[in-house]
Amino acid sequence: MTDTPARLLNLLSLLQTPREWPGSELAERLDVTPRTIRRDIDRLRDLGYPVEATRGAVGGYRLVAGTAMPPLLLDDEEAVAIAVGLRAGAGHAIEGIEEASVRALAKLEQVLPSRLRHRVTTLQAATLPLTRGDGATIDPHTLTVIAGTVTARERLRFAYRAGDGAETRRQVEPYRLVSTGRRWYLVAYDIGREDWRTFRVDRVTEPLATGARFTPRDAPVGDAAELLSHSMSRQQQEHDVDVSFGAPASFVTGRLPEHLGAPVPTGEGSCRLRTRSADSVEWLALRLALVDCEFTVHGPQPLREYMTDLAARLTRATA
C-alpha cells in the first residue's frame, strides 16, 4: 500500500481495536516493511494519537488513553450503533447528556454516508423507547437541523403548533437550544414578530436552514437559560400542589416525574407530596391518575375543580 494517507487511516483503524499489534503483523496486514510501520507510528504520534510501543518477543503497538480526545475511525456497524445511541440521548432528553448528544449527533450525521443514515433512521423507526414521565419524544433530525443553524448563525424556518393548537410559520434567528430534562426549547429572535421567543421543539416541524447568515443579537436578559425561565414564568402560573397517597412513598416516587420531587412517608402505606409546580392543572391531573393508587388532592383549588370535572366526564363516557 503506497498511498500514505490511506495507509495511515488503515493503520489507525487497526490500532483502535483493543489489543496489542506486533509490528510484523501490522506490516503484513498493510503490505509494507516494519520500517515503514515505525515511520507511520511516528506520524500518528505527531498527529496526537498516543501509540504505545512495548519491546520483546511479544511486544508491539497499541493505542492508549491520552490527554486529549483524538479523531476516531468507525466502521459501518460502529457508526450506526453510535448514531442510534446519540439519537436516543438527544430525542428523549436524558438528563445530563442531552446537549452533548445533540452536538455529537450533528457532527456525526453530517459525515454519515446516505446508506448508513438510512439504516439509522430505519432502526430507530422500528424501536420504541420507554420513557419516564411525559418527556416529549422529538425527531432527532429536527434537533440536529436546529443545532446546525445555531452553530452556523443561520436563519431558520419551521412550522409551529402552539399550545392552543394554532399553527403558524416562523422565521427566526436561532440563539440557543435549552433542555430542561423533560423538554427541549429553542430560544430565538422571531423576525416576523420582531421580538424574542421560546419554542417547544416537540411542536416544531419542517425545520429548514435558509442559508441566510446573521449577526447574533444580545439577549435581553442574561443567557438563554435565564431568558427561557423568564418566558416560562410569564406564561405559566405556579401552583402549590398538596396530595396524599394511599401507597408507600417508594411506590409513588417511581411513578411521578422527577421534577415534582419525592413524597414524604406519613405511615407504613401512605405518603404526602407538597411541591410547587408550573405545570398545567390538566397535566397534573393526568400524572396523578397515572400513579395508580388511591389519592386525595388537598390543593390547589383549580386542580381539585378540574379533577372533579374530569371524573364526571369519565363517568359519563362509561355510562
N, C-alpha and C positions, 0 to 999 in steps of 0.2 A: 504494500500500500504506500504509494509515493506521495499522495495528497496529504500534506502535513495537517491542515485544519481538520480534515475528515478523520485522519488517524488519531489526532488528539481527542476528538469527540468520542471515538470508539474506545480509546483507552480510558477516558473518564467514565464512560458507561460501565466498563468492566470493573473499575476501581470502586464504583458506588455500590457494588454488590458486597454485602458484609462478610468478607473473607480476605485472606492474605494471598496475594498472587505472586508466585515465583517469577523472576524476570524472564526466565527461559520460556515459561508458559505464555506470558504476555507477548513475547517476541514471536512465538509460534502462532498464536491467535491472530496477530496483526501482520504476519508475514514480513517481519523486519528483523534486524540484528539486535542482540541485547544492548549493544552500544546505543542504537537509536532509541531504545526504550529508556535508557538512562537520561538521554538528552530530552526526551519528551516529558519525563517525570520532572526534570528541572523547569521546563516550560510551564507545566501545570502549577508548580510551586510559585513561579513568578506571577501567575495569574491569581494567586490567593488560595489555591487548593492545598490543604495540609496533608500531603502524602508522606507517610512514614515508611522508612526502609529498615529492615532487620537483616542482619548478616547471619551466615551459617548455612549448613546444608539444606535446611528447610526454610531459610529466610526468603523474604520477598517484599512486596509493596502492599500497602493498604491505606485507605483514606480514613483519617481520624478527625475527631472534633477539633475545630479551630476557634479563633477568637471572633470570627465573623462568619456570616452565612453566605457561602459561595453559590453561584448558579448551579442548579441541579438538572440532570438529564433524566427524562422519564420515558419509559416505553409506553406503548398504547394502553395496555391494561392499567398501568400505574397512573397515567394521566386521567383516564376515565374514573378510576376509583377516587382520586383526589378531588376531581371536579364535582362528583356526586356528593362527597362529604362536605365540600365547601358550600354547595347549594343548600344542603340541609341546614348547615350552620347559619347561613345567611337568610334563607327563606323563612325560617321559623324562629328567628330572633333568640337564639340560645344565649342566655345571659353570660357576658364576659368575653365572647369570641365573635359576636355578630359583626362588628365593624371591621375587624381584621379579616373575617371570612369574605366580606364583600370586596375589600381591596385585593385580596389574593385571587378571588374568583374573577374579578375584572381583568387582572393581568393574565391569568391562565386562559380564559376564554378568548382573549384577543389573539392568542397564538395557536389555539387548538385547530387542527385541520377539520374541514367540514364533516368528514366521515366520523371523527371522534365526537364532535359536537352533537351530531345526530344520535350517536349511541348514548351519550349522557342524557339528552332530552328524553329519549325512549325509555331508558331505565328509570328515570325519575317519574315519568308519567305512569309507569306500571306499579309504583310503590306508594303506599300511604303511611306517612309517619304518624305516630301517636303523640300528640302534644298536650301539655297541661294547660288548664285554664282556657281562656278564649284568645290566646295568642294567634293573630291572624296569619294565615298562610299566604305568602307573597311569591309571585312569579320571580325567580332569581334573575331572569332576563331583564325585568323592569328595574331591579336593583342595580344591576351592572350597567345598564344604559344611563341611569341617573348618576351613578358614581363616576362614570366616564365623563359626563358633562360637567360635574363639579370639579374634577381634576383638570379638565381641559379648558375650563372657564368658557363654556359653550352654551348658548341658549337652548332651552328645552321646550318642546311642545308635547302636550298629552291631553287625554280626555279625563275628566274628573267627575266623580259622583259624590255629592255632598251627603251629609248625614240625613237630610230630609228627602233624599232620592233625586234631587235636581242634578242634571248632567250638563256640564259646560266644557268648553275647550279652553285651555290655558296656554300661554307662552310666558316663560319665566326665565330669570337669571338664577340658576341654582346656586345656593350658598353652601349648605351642608346637609348631609344625611344624619339623622339622630335616632338612635334606638333607645327605647325606654325599657327594654327587656321583654315587653309584651307586644309592642307595635313599633313599626318604623315610621318616621316622619321626614318629610322634605321641608327644609326651611329655604325660602326663595323670595326673590323680589318679583312680584307679579306685574308684568309690563302693562297689561290691559287695565289693571286697577290702580296702577301707579302707587303701590304700597307693598309692604312686606306681608307675606302669608305663610302659613304652615299647612301642609297637605299630608293626610294619611296615605302612605304608599300603597296599602292594600286596596285603596279606592282609585288608584291611578291605573289607566290602561292606555295602550297605544303610545308609549313613550317614543319620542323621536328627537335625536340630536340634530339640530338645524344646521350646524356648521358655522353659525354666526358667533364670533368671539365677542367678549365684553370685558370691561374693566370692573372688577368686583367693587361693590358699594360697601361702605361701612355700615355694619349692623347698628340699628338704632339703640339697642341695649345689650351690653356685654357680648357674650359669644352666642353660638347657635343654641346651646342648651338653655341659656337664660331667656333667649328670645322665644323658644318653644314653651318654656314654663310660663312666661308672661302671657303668651297667646292662649294657652290652655286655661289659665286662671281666669281670663276674661270670658271664655266660652262656657266654662263648667262651674257649677255651684257645688261646693264641698258639702258632704253630709256626715254627721256624727252617727255612725252605724252602731247599734247595740242589739245583739241577737244571742239568745240562749239556745243551746242544742242539747237534745236528749241522747247524746252519744259521747264517748271518750274524746278528749282533746286530740289524741293521736289520729283517730279516725277522721275527725273533721278537718284537721290540718292537711291531711293527704288529699282532701277533695276541694280545698279552697285555693284560689290563685295566691301565689306567694306575696303579692303586693298588698293584700288585705291583712297580712300579719297572721299570727297564731292565736287561737283562743286560749283562755286560762281555765284550767280544770276547776270545777265547782263541786265535784263529787266523784264517786267511782265511775259513774256512767254519764256524766254531764259536763258541760263547759260553757263558757260565755265569751263572746267576741265583742270587744269595744275598739273601734277603729275609726279613722277619718278617711273618707273616700271621695274622690271627684268623679267616680263612675256614675252613670245614669241609674235612676231607680229601676228602670226596665232591666238593665244588665244585672244589677244587684239581685233583683228578684229571681231571675233565672239561675244565677250562680248559687244562691241559697237553696233553691229547689233541687239542684243537681247534687247537693251534698248527700241526699238520700237518707235523711233521718228526720225525726220529729224536731221542730224548732219553733221558737217564739220570737217575733220581731218586736222589740221594745221601742225602737226608733230608727230613723226619723219618721215623722208622721207621713210625709209624701210616699215613703216606701211602704208603710202599713196600708195606706189607701190604695196604692197601685196593686198590692198583693191581694187585697180584698176584691178589687175589680177583676183581676186575673183569675182568681179562684172561681168567681161567678161565671166568667166566660168559659173556663174549662169544664165546669159542671154542666153548663148548657150544651157544650159540644158533645157530651156523652149522654145526653138525655134522649 
